[in-house]
Structures are given as structure tokens and as C-alpha cells.
Amino acid sequence: MSAIRGISEIVLWAHDQDAMVRFYRDILGLSVISPPDRKNPIFLQAGPGQEGIPQMIVVVKLPDDAPPFASPRTLHHLALELSPDDFDRERARLEGLGYELRSGQHPVIPSRTMYLNDPEGNEVELICISI
């Protein structure tokens, strides 16, 4: 058995760091936990983690002259967990904001899923256990 207890952070490159932070903070509701004077990278808390280590999305601004991302990209998608009680409400809220959500079926976990893209084109899955 592995000693790994979970994922502490997912780090995403960003051409437009402000747009990415707005998406993860304002649209998905993650809290910025970086000190106010830290401009790059920006750390957002995605979950409580274990023993004081939060689960984080980290947005790193690329240099202004960085080329556009090429396909296929290394990151397929990232998944954030919702409570089953919040799933339908979150779907309605995101659709109300104009997001076109895609559905899918997880191949291993009995779950409900929806997908949307962040401003840099990364696919974000929102998932909850089926009840």
C-alpha cells in the first residue's frame, strides 16, 4: 500500500493569470490563500486536505512572450469534488452564468459528473458520488 494520502496541489500555467484566478475564485468559489503581496504564483484552496495541508489549485503566470498552448496538452483534466446535495444547485448556477456543461460517466466511481473549461482551455470536472 502506498504512503501517499492525497493530492496536495495541481499547478496550472496561465497566459492570463487574472482570468484564471477569477474563474477558480469567483466562478468555482475557491479561496485565495496566497499572501496579498504574492503575485505569482497564486494559491487557491480547493479542499481542507489532511493535517493542515490544504488541497490547492496553483496558477502560475507564464512570461508575456510564452507561445500558445499546443494540442494535445499534457493535462487531460482536473476534477473537483462536490457534495451530492450541492451538485444540481451548482449545475443550475453555472448554466445560469452561461457555461455549457458537458456530462460524462466515470469508469470506476458510481458518480455524477459535469465538465466545463477554464479560461486557458483546461477541462474541469465537477464530480460527486451518486446517491
N, CA and C atoms as an extended XYZ file, in Angstrom:
393
Properties=species:S:1:pos:R:3:atomname:S:1:resname:S:1:resid:I:1 pbc="F F F"
N         0.838       -1.185        0.000 N   MET     1
C         0.000        0.000        0.000 CA  MET     1
C         0.884        1.250        0.000 C   MET     1
N         0.462        2.253       -0.727 N   SER     2
C         1.222        3.499       -0.848 CA  SER     2
C         1.097        4.351        0.405 C   SER     2
N         2.121        5.111        0.699 N   ALA     3
C         2.082        6.065        1.807 CA  ALA     3
C         1.453        7.392        1.372 C   ALA     3
N         1.169        7.548        0.087 N   ILE     4
C         0.555        8.779       -0.429 CA  ILE     4
C        -0.856        8.889        0.127 C   ILE     4
N        -1.208       10.077        0.640 N   ARG     5
C        -2.515       10.271        1.274 CA  ARG     5
C        -3.481       11.095        0.441 C   ARG     5
N        -3.029       11.700       -0.616 N   GLY     6
C        -3.931       12.511       -1.421 CA  GLY     6
C        -3.140       13.452       -2.311 C   GLY     6
N        -3.844       14.316       -2.985 N   ILE     7
C        -3.222       15.309       -3.856 CA  ILE     7
C        -3.206       16.628       -3.106 C   ILE     7
N        -2.044       17.223       -2.989 N   SER     8
C        -1.916       18.499       -2.293 CA  SER     8
C        -2.187       19.672       -3.224 C   SER     8
N        -1.652       19.599       -4.448 N   GLU     9
C        -1.883       20.719       -5.367 CA  GLU     9
C        -1.810       20.281       -6.815 C   GLU     9
N        -2.514       21.034       -7.629 N   ILE    10
C        -2.437       20.928       -9.075 CA  ILE    10
C        -1.990       22.299       -9.548 C   ILE    10
N        -0.918       22.349      -10.311 N   VAL    11
C        -0.348       23.618      -10.767 CA  VAL    11
C        -0.670       23.796      -12.249 C   VAL    11
N        -1.247       24.957      -12.579 N   LEU    12
C        -1.662       25.254      -13.945 CA  LEU    12
C        -0.921       26.483      -14.464 C   LEU    12
N        -0.356       26.382      -15.652 N   TRP    13
C         0.241       27.529      -16.326 CA  TRP    13
C        -0.876       28.426      -16.844 C   TRP    13
N        -0.611       29.727      -16.883 N   ALA    14
C        -1.630       30.664      -17.362 CA  ALA    14
C        -1.010       31.779      -18.174 C   ALA    14
N        -1.555       31.998      -19.362 N   HIS    15
C        -1.197       33.194      -20.122 CA  HIS    15
C        -1.872       34.407      -19.491 C   HIS    15
N        -3.118       34.242      -19.064 N   ASP    16
C        -3.890       35.310      -18.423 CA  ASP    16
C        -4.199       34.869      -16.988 C   ASP    16
N        -3.274       35.163      -16.093 N   GLN    17
C        -3.403       34.738      -14.705 CA  GLN    17
C        -4.643       35.347      -14.039 C   GLN    17
N        -4.934       36.610      -14.331 N   ASP    18
C        -6.099       37.257      -13.723 CA  ASP    18
C        -7.391       36.525      -14.086 C   ASP    18
N        -7.550       36.150      -15.354 N   ALA    19
C        -8.750       35.431      -15.790 CA  ALA    19
C        -8.844       34.068      -15.105 C   ALA    19
N        -7.716       33.402      -14.962 N   MET    20
C        -7.712       32.090      -14.312 CA  MET    20
C        -8.087       32.214      -12.834 C   MET    20
N        -7.511       33.194      -12.145 N   VAL    21
C        -7.841       33.379      -10.733 CA  VAL    21
C        -9.313       33.738      -10.584 C   VAL    21
N        -9.840       34.610      -11.440 N   ARG    22
C       -11.274       34.955      -11.385 CA  ARG    22
C       -12.143       33.706      -11.563 C   ARG    22
N       -11.778       32.829      -12.509 N   PHE    23
C       -12.553       31.616      -12.751 CA  PHE    23
C       -12.569       30.727      -11.503 C   PHE    23
N       -11.397       30.399      -10.988 N   TYR    24
C       -11.335       29.475       -9.854 CA  TYR    24
C       -11.857       30.114       -8.566 C   TYR    24
N       -11.673       31.417       -8.395 N   ARG    25
C       -12.156       32.110       -7.197 CA  ARG    25
C       -13.634       32.491       -7.324 C   ARG    25
N       -13.977       33.216       -8.380 N   ASP    26
C       -15.315       33.793       -8.490 CA  ASP    26
C       -16.345       32.823       -9.055 C   ASP    26
N       -15.958       31.984       -9.987 N   ILE    27
C       -16.914       31.052      -10.599 CA  ILE    27
C       -17.017       29.764       -9.787 C   ILE    27
N       -15.870       29.172       -9.427 N   LEU    28
C       -15.913       27.905       -8.681 CA  LEU    28
C       -15.871       28.095       -7.172 C   LEU    28
N       -15.596       29.308       -6.695 N   GLY    29
C       -15.690       29.598       -5.267 CA  GLY    29
C       -14.505       29.198       -4.415 C   GLY    29
N       -13.331       28.959       -5.033 N   LEU    30
C       -12.156       28.623       -4.231 CA  LEU    30
C       -11.613       29.883       -3.560 C   LEU    30
N       -10.999       29.714       -2.411 N   SER    31
C       -10.441       30.847       -1.661 CA  SER    31
C        -8.984       31.044       -2.010 C   SER    31
N        -8.596       32.299       -2.271 N   VAL    32
C        -7.183       32.622       -2.467 CA  VAL    32
C        -6.516       32.563       -1.095 C   VAL    32
N        -5.445       31.775       -0.986 N   ILE    33
C        -4.739       31.661        0.289 CA  ILE    33
C        -3.323       32.223        0.198 C   ILE    33
N        -2.966       32.775       -0.958 N   SER    34
C        -1.665       33.433       -1.092 CA  SER    34
C        -1.671       34.708       -0.269 C   SER    34
N        -0.519       35.095        0.286 N   PRO    35
C        -0.441       36.410        0.929 CA  PRO    35
C        -0.746       37.493       -0.109 C   PRO    35
N        -1.364       38.605        0.298 N   PRO    36
C        -1.754       39.653       -0.652 CA  PRO    36
C        -0.598       40.192       -1.503 C   PRO    36
N         0.625       40.173       -0.969 N   ASP    37
C         1.758       40.706       -1.731 CA  ASP    37
C         2.340       39.690       -2.716 C   ASP    37
N         1.891       38.447       -2.681 N   ARG    38
C         2.379       37.424       -3.628 CA  ARG    38
C         1.592       37.554       -4.917 C   ARG    38
N         2.304       37.808       -6.004 N   LYS    39
C         1.656       37.994       -7.304 CA  LYS    39
C         1.798       36.786       -8.223 C   LYS    39
N         2.778       35.936       -7.983 N   ASN    40
C         2.989       34.782       -8.846 CA  ASN    40
C         3.860       33.775       -8.113 C   ASN    40
N         3.400       32.541       -8.002 N   PRO    41
C         2.098       32.014       -8.367 CA  PRO    41
C         1.031       32.402       -7.340 C   PRO    41
N        -0.230       32.158       -7.714 N   ILE    42
C        -1.371       32.395       -6.836 CA  ILE    42
C        -1.906       31.036       -6.386 C   ILE    42
N        -2.075       30.874       -5.077 N   PHE    43
C        -2.548       29.625       -4.486 CA  PHE    43
C        -4.015       29.776       -4.087 C   PHE    43
N        -4.847       28.817       -4.521 N   LEU    44
C        -6.267       28.804       -4.161 CA  LEU    44
C        -6.571       27.490       -3.456 C   LEU    44
N        -7.323       27.557       -2.374 N   GLN    45
C        -7.649       26.355       -1.616 CA  GLN    45
C        -8.862       25.666       -2.218 C   GLN    45
N        -8.685       24.377       -2.546 N   ALA    46
C        -9.746       23.597       -3.167 CA  ALA    46
C       -10.396       22.629       -2.194 C   ALA    46
N        -9.802       22.402       -1.058 N   GLY    47
C       -10.349       21.490       -0.064 CA  GLY    47
C        -9.464       21.479        1.162 C   GLY    47
N        -9.952       20.917        2.245 N   PRO    48
C        -9.224       21.004        3.503 CA  PRO    48
C        -7.952       20.165        3.575 C   PRO    48
N        -7.850       19.106        2.801 N   GLY    49
C        -6.671       18.256        2.898 CA  GLY    49
C        -6.606       17.571        4.251 C   GLY    49
N        -5.432       17.075        4.596 N   GLN    50
C        -5.258       16.356        5.856 CA  GLN    50
C        -4.151       17.004        6.662 C   GLN    50
N        -4.339       17.032        7.960 N   GLU    51
C        -3.324       17.529        8.895 CA  GLU    51
C        -2.757       18.873        8.482 C   GLU    51
N        -3.630       19.795        8.088 N   GLY    52
C        -3.192       21.150        7.812 CA  GLY    52
C        -2.648       21.405        6.421 C   GLY    52
N        -2.522       20.385        5.585 N   ILE    53
C        -2.053       20.593        4.217 CA  ILE    53
C        -3.279       20.729        3.329 C   ILE    53
N        -3.557       21.947        2.842 N   PRO    54
C        -4.767       22.117        2.028 CA  PRO    54
C        -4.609       21.502        0.642 C   PRO    54
N        -5.723       21.212        0.015 N   GLN    55
C        -5.738       20.831       -1.387 CA  GLN    55
C        -5.810       22.140       -2.164 C   GLN    55
N        -4.936       22.301       -3.163 N   MET    56
C        -4.808       23.597       -3.817 CA  MET    56
C        -4.772       23.492       -5.334 C   MET    56
N        -5.268       24.559       -5.959 N   ILE    57
C        -5.022       24.840       -7.366 CA  ILE    57
C        -4.054       26.012       -7.357 C   ILE    57
N        -2.964       25.879       -8.080 N   VAL    58
C        -1.949       26.924       -8.123 CA  VAL    58
C        -1.879       27.449       -9.551 C   VAL    58
N        -2.005       28.766       -9.714 N   VAL    59
C        -1.996       29.389      -11.037 CA  VAL    59
C        -0.685       30.151      -11.196 C   VAL    59
N         0.119       29.717      -12.168 N   VAL    60
C         1.432       30.314      -12.418 CA  VAL    60
C         1.384       31.093      -13.723 C   VAL    60
N         1.670       32.376      -13.648 N   LYS    61
C         1.670       33.220      -14.848 CA  LYS    61
C         2.886       32.901      -15.703 C   LYS    61
N         2.621       32.655      -16.967 N   LEU    62
C         3.695       32.454      -17.940 CA  LEU    62
C         4.291       33.811      -18.330 C   LEU    62
N         5.519       33.820      -18.837 N   PRO    63
C         6.064       35.078      -19.361 CA  PRO    63
C         5.172       35.604      -20.488 C   PRO    63
N         5.152       36.920      -20.653 N   ASP    64
C         4.290       37.537      -21.667 CA  ASP    64
C         4.548       37.009      -23.073 C   ASP    64
N         5.769       36.592      -23.363 N   ASP    65
C         6.102       36.116      -24.709 CA  ASP    65
C         5.976       34.598      -24.855 C   ASP    65
N         5.354       33.924      -23.875 N   ALA    66
C         5.181       32.468      -23.965 CA  ALA    66
C         4.249       32.133      -25.123 C   ALA    66
N         4.602       31.105      -25.897 N   PRO    67
C         3.745       30.731      -27.027 CA  PRO    67
C         2.424       30.131      -26.553 C   PRO    67
N         1.424       30.128      -27.425 N   PRO    68
C         0.142       29.487      -27.071 CA  PRO    68
C         0.350       28.006      -26.788 C   PRO    68
N        -0.579       27.435      -26.034 N   PHE    69
C        -0.525       26.009      -25.760 CA  PHE    69
C        -0.802       25.241      -27.043 C   PHE    69
N        -0.129       24.113      -27.189 N   ALA    70
C        -0.319       23.267      -28.371 CA  ALA    70
C        -1.120       22.033      -27.981 C   ALA    70
N        -1.826       21.466      -28.947 N   SER    71
C        -2.571       20.229      -28.736 CA  SER    71
C        -1.723       19.057      -29.181 C   SER    71
N        -1.825       17.922      -28.561 N   PRO    72
C        -2.559       17.695      -27.323 CA  PRO    72
C        -1.775       18.245      -26.131 C   PRO    72
N        -2.495       18.708      -25.142 N   ARG    73
C        -1.868       19.257      -23.946 CA  ARG    73
C        -1.593       18.131      -22.962 C   ARG    73
N        -0.649       18.375      -22.068 N   THR    74
C        -0.275       17.354      -21.094 CA  THR    74
C        -1.417       17.049      -20.132 C   THR    74
N        -2.090       18.081      -19.652 N   LEU    75
C        -3.182       17.885      -18.703 CA  LEU    75
C        -4.452       17.513      -19.452 C   LEU    75
N        -5.017       16.362      -19.139 N   HIS    76
C        -6.293       15.977      -19.746 CA  HIS    76
C        -7.416       16.748      -19.075 C   HIS    76
N        -7.519       16.646      -17.751 N   HIS    77
C        -8.467       17.453      -16.985 CA  HIS    77
C        -8.139       17.332      -15.502 C   HIS    77
N        -8.741       18.196      -14.718 N   LEU    78
C        -8.660       18.065      -13.276 CA  LEU    78
C       -10.074       17.929      -12.751 C   LEU    78
N       -10.231       17.255      -11.625 N   ALA    79
C       -11.557       17.013      -11.070 CA  ALA    79
C       -11.632       17.573       -9.656 C   ALA    79
N       -12.740       18.261       -9.376 N   LEU    80
C       -13.012       18.800       -8.051 CA  LEU    80
C       -14.295       18.159       -7.539 C   LEU    80
N       -14.277       17.765       -6.275 N   GLU    81
C       -15.418       17.050       -5.704 CA  GLU    81
C       -16.463       18.011       -5.144 C   GLU    81
N       -17.714       17.690       -5.438 N   LEU    82
C       -18.859       18.388       -4.857 CA  LEU    82
C       -19.597       17.417       -3.941 C   LEU    82
N       -20.356       17.951       -3.009 N   SER    83
C       -21.238       17.099       -2.219 CA  SER    83
C       -22.446       16.757       -3.090 C   SER    83
N       -23.030       15.568       -2.919 N   PRO    84
C       -24.215       15.219       -3.705 CA  PRO    84
C       -25.345       16.235       -3.542 C   PRO    84
N       -25.463       16.829       -2.357 N   ASP    85
C       -26.520       17.814       -2.107 CA  ASP    85
C       -26.309       19.105       -2.893 C   ASP    85
N       -25.076       19.396       -3.287 N   ASP    86
C       -24.767       20.642       -3.999 CA  ASP    86
C       -24.744       20.487       -5.518 C   ASP    86
N       -24.737       19.257       -6.019 N   PHE    87
C       -24.492       19.022       -7.440 CA  PHE    87
C       -25.508       19.728       -8.338 C   PHE    87
N       -26.794       19.503       -8.140 N   ASP    88
C       -27.814       20.102       -9.019 CA  ASP    88
C       -27.841       21.624       -8.902 C   ASP    88
N       -27.669       22.132       -7.694 N   ARG    89
C       -27.644       23.583       -7.487 CA  ARG    89
C       -26.446       24.209       -8.215 C   ARG    89
N       -25.299       23.541       -8.151 N   GLU    90
C       -24.106       24.055       -8.817 CA  GLU    90
C       -24.271       23.998      -10.338 C   GLU    90
N       -24.877       22.936      -10.841 N   ARG    91
C       -25.149       22.831      -12.278 CA  ARG    91
C       -26.029       23.995      -12.734 C   ARG    91
N       -27.106       24.256      -11.998 N   ALA    92
C       -28.024       25.345      -12.358 CA  ALA    92
C       -27.313       26.697      -12.283 C   ALA    92
N       -26.480       26.903      -11.273 N   ARG    93
C       -25.757       28.172      -11.128 CA  ARG    93
C       -24.802       28.401      -12.289 C   ARG    93
N       -24.038       27.379      -12.648 N   LEU    94
C       -23.077       27.515      -13.743 CA  LEU    94
C       -23.788       27.720      -15.082 C   LEU    94
N       -24.876       26.992      -15.310 N   GLU    95
C       -25.653       27.198      -16.535 CA  GLU    95
C       -26.231       28.606      -16.567 C   GLU    95
N       -26.655       29.116      -15.407 N   GLY    96
C       -27.162       30.477      -15.323 CA  GLY    96
C       -26.109       31.521      -15.645 C   GLY    96
N       -24.850       31.178      -15.422 N   LEU    97
C       -23.736       32.066      -15.767 CA  LEU    97
C       -23.333       31.942      -17.237 C   LEU    97
N       -24.003       31.047      -17.970 N   GLY    98
C       -23.739       30.903      -19.393 CA  GLY    98
C       -22.767       29.801      -19.769 C   GLY    98
N       -22.362       28.976      -18.822 N   TYR    99
C       -21.451       27.880      -19.150 CA  TYR    99
C       -22.222       26.733      -19.779 C   TYR    99
N       -21.665       26.187      -20.856 N   GLU   100
C       -22.218       24.979      -21.465 CA  GLU   100
C       -21.531       23.800      -20.795 C   GLU   100
N       -22.297       23.053      -20.024 N   LEU   101
C       -21.741       21.941      -19.265 CA  LEU   101
C       -21.878       20.655      -20.054 C   LEU   101
N       -20.860       19.838      -19.959 N   ARG   102
C       -20.863       18.529      -20.590 CA  ARG   102
C       -20.991       17.476      -19.491 C   ARG   102
N       -21.602       16.364      -19.812 N   SER   103
C       -21.760       15.272      -18.851 CA  SER   103
C       -20.887       14.102      -19.253 C   SER   103
N       -20.699       13.214      -18.321 N   GLY   104
C       -19.924       12.019      -18.602 CA  GLY   104
C       -20.202       10.979      -17.536 C   GLY   104
N       -19.583        9.853      -17.670 N   GLN   105
C       -19.726        8.781      -16.695 CA  GLN   105
C       -18.342        8.318      -16.290 C   GLN   105
N       -18.040        8.391      -15.021 N   HIS   106
C       -16.742        7.927      -14.534 CA  HIS   106
C       -16.681        6.413      -14.697 C   HIS   106
N       -15.556        5.871      -15.186 N   PRO   107
C       -15.484        4.429      -15.448 CA  PRO   107
C       -15.323        3.569      -14.204 C   PRO   107
N       -15.013        4.165      -13.041 N   VAL   108
C       -14.723        3.374      -11.846 CA  VAL   108
C       -15.624        3.744      -10.665 C   VAL   108
N       -15.945        5.018      -10.529 N   ILE   109
C       -16.672        5.517       -9.362 CA  ILE   109
C       -18.142        5.729       -9.727 C   ILE   109
N       -19.084        5.182       -8.945 N   PRO   110
C       -20.501        5.488       -9.198 CA  PRO   110
C       -20.744        6.958       -8.834 C   PRO   110
N       -20.890        7.782       -9.855 N   SER   111
C       -20.875        9.220       -9.615 CA  SER   111
C       -21.716        9.969      -10.628 C   SER   111
N       -21.871       11.255      -10.356 N   ARG   112
C       -22.447       12.209      -11.302 CA  ARG   112
C       -21.328       13.182      -11.632 C   ARG   112
N       -21.232       13.551      -12.901 N   THR   113
C       -20.149       14.451      -13.317 CA  THR   113
C       -20.671       15.519      -14.258 C   THR   113
N       -19.970       16.633      -14.255 N   MET   114
C       -20.176       17.672      -15.265 CA  MET   114
C       -18.815       18.300      -15.537 C   MET   114
N       -18.670       18.810      -16.751 N   TYR   115
C       -17.392       19.347      -17.198 CA  TYR   115
C       -17.594       20.737      -17.787 C   TYR   115
N       -16.610       21.606      -17.556 N   LEU   116
C       -16.539       22.911      -18.198 CA  LEU   116
C       -15.067       23.245      -18.374 C   LEU   116
N       -14.775       24.277      -19.157 N   ASN   117
C       -13.393       24.668      -19.398 CA  ASN   117
C       -13.073       25.943      -18.652 C   ASN   117
N       -11.838       26.016      -18.139 N   ASP   118
C       -11.378       27.264      -17.532 CA  ASP   118
C       -10.893       28.201      -18.647 C   ASP   118
N       -10.509       29.436      -18.337 N   PRO   119
C       -10.120       30.398      -19.386 CA  PRO   119
C        -8.928       29.982      -20.249 C   PRO   119
N        -8.082       29.073      -19.779 N   GLU   120
C        -6.941       28.611      -20.572 CA  GLU   120
C        -7.266       27.336      -21.347 C   GLU   120
N        -8.513       26.870      -21.265 N   GLY   121
C        -8.911       25.687      -22.017 CA  GLY   121
C        -8.727       24.373      -21.277 C   GLY   121
N        -8.343       24.413      -19.996 N   ASN   122
C        -8.240       23.179      -19.215 CA  ASN   122
C        -9.638       22.684      -18.883 C   ASN   122
N        -9.858       21.398      -19.070 N   GLU   123
C       -11.155       20.820      -18.728 CA  GLU   123
C       -11.221       20.605      -17.220 C   GLU   123
N       -12.301       21.086      -16.606 N   VAL   124
C       -12.519       20.950      -15.167 CA  VAL   124
C       -13.749       20.069      -14.966 C   VAL   124
N       -13.557       18.981      -14.255 N   GLU   125
C       -14.654       18.080      -13.937 CA  GLU   125
C       -15.130       18.397      -12.524 C   GLU   125
N       -16.426       18.469      -12.350 N   LEU   126
C       -17.043       18.558      -11.030 CA  LEU   126
C       -17.768       17.238      -10.807 C   LEU   126
N       -17.461       16.566       -9.707 N   ILE   127
C       -17.912       15.200       -9.503 CA  ILE   127
C       -18.462       15.013       -8.094 C   ILE   127
N       -19.487       14.176       -7.987 N   CYS   128
C       -19.988       13.761       -6.669 CA  CYS   128
C       -20.365       12.291       -6.750 C   CYS   128
N       -20.368       11.663       -5.607 N   ILE   129
C       -20.799       10.266       -5.516 CA  ILE   129
C       -22.302       10.209       -5.778 C   ILE   129
N       -22.742        9.212       -6.529 N   SER   130
C       -24.181        9.015       -6.774 CA  SER   130
C       -24.849        8.565       -5.486 C   SER   130
N       -26.009        9.158       -5.226 N   ILE   131
C       -26.766        8.705       -4.035 CA  ILE   131
C       -28.148        8.276       -4.476 C   ILE   131
